[in-house]
Amino acid sequence: MKEKLEELFKLAKREIDGSLTEADLFNVKSKYLGKKSEISSLMVSLKDMTNEEKREYGSLFNKIKNDIELLINNKLEELNSKVSYSFDETKDSNSEYGSLSHITIVSKQVTDILKRMGFTVITGQEMEDEYHNFIALNVAENHPARDMQDTYWLSNKMVLRTHTSCNQVRAMENYGAPIRVCAPGRCFRNEDIDACHENTFFQLEGMVIDENVSINNLIYVMKELLKEVFKTDVKVRLRPGFFPFTEPSFELDCSCLICGGKGCPTCKNSGWLELCPCGMIHPNVLKMSGIDTNKYNGFAFGLGLTRLAMMKYNIADIRVLNSGDLRKLKEFNLR
Ligand code: FA5
């Protein structure tokens, strides 16, 4: 037992040392200290030990857990302190500097706002399995909703994820409830490309599961989020929608900022742009991932990050963002 615990400590330390982001650390913490961790299952064996052994191993467990937590906190401080900029006056001031992309900046803005509301940022995987992309989200094989997301299937039977909603499932499986997470990331669909549809685009998933979560909570989060991102009053509307994984479901549209709501190719002449579908998580989805629906419920949303960047930077055609054409991209000032 002692050797096993020491080995787990060494593995945890190696992963903490190699963590590059706060989300990596969150994952390491859950892996080594979470309810389903190996350390927690070893702790269960304490109950069958003699009193003397309980004392010895009990304090060893506590020490290992405290040491891992300390390492995580120190690493977190180290990561946060690295976000600083230095100025080198000897550098040639005429040289060209790169910059973060429009989408990266918007994604950071949104995750910063959500972090202040108590959300943790997680990352998922771009190559997903059918279970996490569809089935666990209440979209069984032959469900008509699959037609809404034409998919790139890979030869290994995996899919390039069509949305970030798979992270809802992964988060429930890994961390259980209550939980508040968001997950920005790239998605892929076999789309007919036009001014507001790409085959590769970004979404940001948000999910809250707790006791007594209401639609009011969902609307509050949506409103605060958009108010802070746009820094001005932008007209939004909420209308009924349909998603197999939420019930009720809503479509949140924002008034098209390219044409001021008059109608243009970006908004397909409707004056509105679909931005952030959302809804209360369907009980089937919660149950499939092991959440106790007698105790918990929740909401989720899928913000279209690429479209949000278009609205914020007045980019009328989504294709510019993936084009890599710097001359064009520079026309849209970063701020
Ligand atoms: C979904 O992908 C759902 N998973 C969202 C969701 C999450 C609903 C949680 C309920 C609860 P939809 O296919 O509508 O829904 O995409 C969500 C948003 O992503 C759209 O409103 C849009 O802003 C953006 N989006 C979708 N397809 C594209 C595309 N081809 N190009 C650019 N942006 C897109």
Residues whose N, C-alpha, C, O or C-beta is under 5 A from the ligand:
A	BS01	FA5	T162 H163 S165 E191 C196 H197 E198 F201 Q203 F243 T246 E274 L275 C276 P277 C278 G279 A300 F301 G302 L303 G304 T306 R307
